[in-house]
Amino acid sequence: MPTSVAALLLAALSADEIDPSVWSTSGQRIPAVELPLIDGSGTLSLADLRGRKLLLIQFASW
Amino acid sequence: MPVWYEKLKPFVEEGALDIVGIVQEQHPDRAVLYAQWRGFDFPILWDPFGATGLEVVPVLTGIDEHGVVRVARPGLDRFVDEFVAAFLQESFEAPEGEEPVPGFELTRAMASEREEPVGSADRAIARLLLGRSGAPTIGADVAALEALADVGRPVDRFRAGVARRLRYDGPAASAEDFQRAVDHWRSALLARPDQYIWRRRIQQWGPRLDKPYAFYDWVESARAEVEARGEVPVEVLVPLSGSEVAGASQAIPIGEEDDREPDPTGGVARDAGAHAQLETAVARHTAAAGPRIRVPSGSARVHVTLRPRGPSKWAVDADPAQLWLELPDGWTAERRLIEFPAPREGREQRPLRVDFGVSSPLVDLGPPDPDAPPPPSEATLGGYVVYSICLEDGTCVFRRQDVEIVVPLMDRAGDGDQGDPAGDRKGKGDD
């Protein structure tokens, strides 16, 4: 199979890349996101916070 | 504590609001110190692989109790008023029917049953997020992400780079990990030059001429202020490199010219890598990371790592290890003699690292001359390192390893064009 065809097939299959506009488009449901806490003390799923309003701050310390 | 957080904290305490942060940085420990310094006691998540898909930070999102975005990117200047008035005081109805788009769920990724190599890449990312540089499966995880990077999207190449750098920071590092990380990031950026977060990942270790600002120059003052409050500052586990604290500069600061070569006759016994592993990585100016951009010079930051092998340890009471640099004609470097930081007691088996800026001669950017020979695609800087190292039987020896540092001067044809299904998406880079 040509490499480019393989790449396209894999792209269709591969780990989902979230469209960043979802975080800044009013009316959009946020995607399911579960990640570790920075201090390694566990994980948190944003879905577990349903039922309360949430301010999500995506930033960098640099 | 910032004013905005002071104003919102009462809403958190009365149960009307949750605040969650997400950082995209390679090293989470720095964000832990930052949070301690700024008094952020809300949960902050670590997303070095870019699972949220962001291309730029910061992004602030007000999300209602149904998981729907209601306030997006409020400006910090009017943030609190707008946020409280338009969002916190309002009730929202649950939307009907529409399902959320798929995202990244760590627990689900760990159990991924998706087809290979995608499924193994999902699991690899999850395991690396949990185990970090010490993940017991890190060899297989890096291999899984490399396999996808070879044929996948730019984001897969970026993620393979993140995995490589993670391994570089841990005990299972291979000699080429850091360079491969930088190469992957560069390849990804070539395909998506407006990806601000990917560009920053390279600039973090890149030349000062390419820095918009110092990345982690706040660390020292944060430590001091935390200590002044009577707290113990969180330890920064991965030492800050010179490039991470250096600020922007229009020229390489040239050091003293009286540097004396440590082994001019070549008499020091060679270590062929039995006692210490010598690693180099070069992060180039990202201005070259665009398909139609030419750069006037090969401004780059060179990173050299010396890692004791097996039971070998650094001699703490000896002179620090040194790097002597041989430069091709016309090249400049901050110094020709560069000293590694002295090993600290109790840390004699930790790697020693130095980094420094180099710049190639200026290249004439006039009209192409069809009769001229093609410009060189890379240059090789020579030199050697000398160091004292103690062997398993307690004997300490002085050794030398020669080094060759290859600095690419242009991207290879085809770099970054391995297919980008998302390539037509509008970027948000705000450089």
Contacts between the chains, C-beta under 8 A, distances in Angstrom:
chain1	res1	chain2	res2	distance
A	3	B	151	6.5
A	4	B	419	6.2
A	6	B	151	5.4
A	7	B	151	4.8
A	7	B	152	6.8
A	7	B	153	8.0
A	7	B	418	6.2
A	7	B	419	4.3
A	8	B	419	6.5
A	8	B	421	7.2
A	10	B	117	7.5
A	10	B	118	6.8
A	10	B	148	7.0
A	10	B	151	5.5
A	10	B	152	5.5
A	11	B	152	6.6
A	11	B	153	5.3
A	11	B	419	6.7
A	11	B	421	4.7
A	12	B	421	7.9
A	13	B	114	7.0
A	13	B	115	5.8
A	13	B	118	5.0
A	14	B	118	4.4
A	14	B	121	7.0
A	14	B	148	6.5
A	14	B	152	5.8
A	14	B	153	6.9
A	14	B	156	6.6
A	15	B	104	7.3
A	15	B	109	7.9
A	15	B	118	5.9
A	15	B	121	5.8
A	15	B	122	5.3
A	15	B	125	7.2
A	15	B	156	7.8
A	16	B	101	7.8
A	16	B	102	4.6
A	16	B	103	6.9
A	16	B	104	7.1
A	17	B	53	5.5
A	17	B	153	7.0
A	17	B	155	5.1
A	17	B	422	6.4
A	18	B	51	7.1
A	18	B	52	5.7
A	18	B	53	3.5
A	18	B	101	6.8
A	18	B	103	5.7
A	18	B	104	7.5
A	19	B	53	6.1
A	19	B	101	7.4
A	19	B	425	7.1
A	20	B	52	7.3
A	20	B	53	4.5
A	20	B	54	5.0
A	20	B	55	5.3
A	20	B	56	7.8
A	20	B	59	7.8
A	20	B	428	6.5
A	22	B	53	7.6
A	22	B	69	7.3
A	22	B	101	6.3
A	23	B	52	7.0
A	23	B	54	6.9
A	23	B	59	5.3
A	23	B	61	5.0
A	23	B	69	6.9
A	23	B	72	7.1
A	24	B	59	6.3
A	24	B	61	6.7
A	24	B	69	7.3
A	24	B	72	3.9
A	24	B	73	5.0
A	25	B	69	6.0
A	25	B	72	6.5
A	26	B	69	5.6
A	26	B	70	6.1
A	26	B	71	7.3
A	26	B	72	5.7
A	27	B	68	6.4
A	27	B	69	6.7
A	27	B	70	7.9
A	27	B	95	7.7
A	28	B	68	6.9
A	28	B	69	4.8
A	29	B	66	7.9
A	29	B	67	5.5
A	29	B	68	5.5
A	29	B	69	7.7
A	29	B	95	6.9
A	29	B	98	6.0
A	29	B	99	7.3
A	29	B	100	4.1
A	29	B	101	7.3
A	30	B	61	7.5
A	30	B	63	5.7
A	30	B	67	5.4
A	30	B	68	7.5
A	30	B	69	6.3
A	30	B	100	6.4
A	30	B	103	7.9
A	31	B	52	7.9
A	31	B	100	5.5
A	31	B	101	4.8
A	31	B	102	6.4
A	31	B	103	3.1
A	31	B	104	7.9
A	32	B	100	6.0
A	32	B	102	6.9
A	32	B	103	4.2
A	32	B	104	7.7
A	32	B	105	5.2
A	33	B	22	7.9
A	33	B	45	7.8
A	33	B	51	6.6
A	33	B	52	6.3
A	33	B	103	4.7
A	33	B	104	6.0
A	33	B	105	7.1
A	34	B	104	7.1
A	34	B	105	4.2
A	34	B	106	4.5
A	34	B	107	6.1
A	34	B	108	7.5
A	35	B	22	6.9
A	35	B	45	4.0
A	35	B	46	6.1
A	35	B	47	5.4
A	35	B	51	6.6
A	35	B	104	7.3
A	35	B	106	6.1
A	35	B	129	6.8
A	36	B	28	8.0
A	36	B	45	6.8
A	36	B	46	5.3
A	36	B	106	6.7
A	36	B	129	5.0
A	36	B	130	6.2
A	37	B	43	5.8
A	37	B	44	6.7
A	37	B	45	6.2
A	37	B	46	7.0
A	38	B	23	6.5
A	38	B	28	4.1
A	38	B	29	7.7
A	38	B	31	4.8
A	38	B	32	5.2
A	38	B	35	7.2
A	38	B	44	4.8
A	38	B	45	7.0
A	38	B	46	4.7
A	39	B	28	7.4
A	39	B	32	5.1
A	40	B	28	7.4
A	40	B	132	7.2
A	43	B	106	5.4
A	43	B	107	7.2
A	43	B	130	7.9
A	44	B	20	7.0
A	44	B	43	5.4
A	44	B	45	6.0
A	45	B	105	6.6
A	45	B	107	7.9
A	46	B	20	6.9
A	46	B	63	7.9
A	46	B	67	7.5
A	47	B	67	7.0
A	49	B	18	5.1
A	49	B	20	7.0
A	50	B	65	6.5
A	50	B	66	6.9
A	50	B	67	5.5
A	51	B	65	5.2
A	52	B	15	7.1
A	52	B	16	7.3
A	52	B	17	6.7
A	52	B	18	5.3
A	52	B	65	5.8
A	53	B	16	6.6
A	53	B	17	5.1
A	53	B	18	7.2
A	53	B	62	7.0
A	53	B	63	7.0
A	53	B	64	6.0
A	53	B	65	5.9
A	53	B	87	6.8
A	53	B	88	6.3
A	54	B	17	7.3
A	54	B	18	4.8
A	54	B	19	7.5
A	54	B	20	6.4
A	54	B	62	7.5
A	54	B	63	4.3
A	55	B	8	6.9
A	55	B	17	6.2
A	55	B	18	7.3
A	55	B	19	4.8
A	55	B	20	7.6
A	55	B	60	7.0
A	55	B	61	7.4
A	55	B	62	5.8
A	55	B	63	7.6
A	55	B	83	7.1
A	56	B	20	5.5
A	56	B	21	7.8
A	56	B	22	6.9
A	56	B	60	7.2
A	56	B	61	4.5
A	56	B	62	8.0
A	56	B	63	6.0
A	57	B	19	6.8
A	57	B	20	7.3
A	57	B	21	4.7
A	57	B	22	7.4
A	57	B	58	6.7
A	57	B	59	8.0
A	57	B	60	5.4
A	58	B	21	7.4
A	58	B	22	4.6
A	58	B	23	7.7
A	58	B	24	7.3
A	58	B	52	6.5
A	58	B	54	5.7
A	58	B	57	5.6
A	58	B	58	6.2
A	58	B	59	4.5
A	58	B	60	7.6
A	58	B	61	7.6
A	59	B	21	6.4
A	59	B	22	7.7
A	59	B	23	6.3
A	59	B	57	5.2
A	59	B	58	4.2
A	59	B	59	8.0
A	60	B	23	5.7
A	60	B	24	5.9
A	60	B	25	5.5
A	60	B	31	7.9
A	60	B	57	5.1
A	60	B	58	7.7
A	60	B	197	7.8
A	60	B	200	7.4
A	61	B	23	6.6
A	61	B	25	6.5
A	61	B	30	5.5
A	61	B	31	4.9
A	61	B	33	7.8
A	61	B	34	3.7
A	61	B	216	7.6
A	61	B	218	7.5
A	62	B	25	6.9
A	62	B	30	7.9
A	62	B	200	7.1
A	62	B	204	7.1
A	62	B	215	4.0
A	62	B	216	6.1
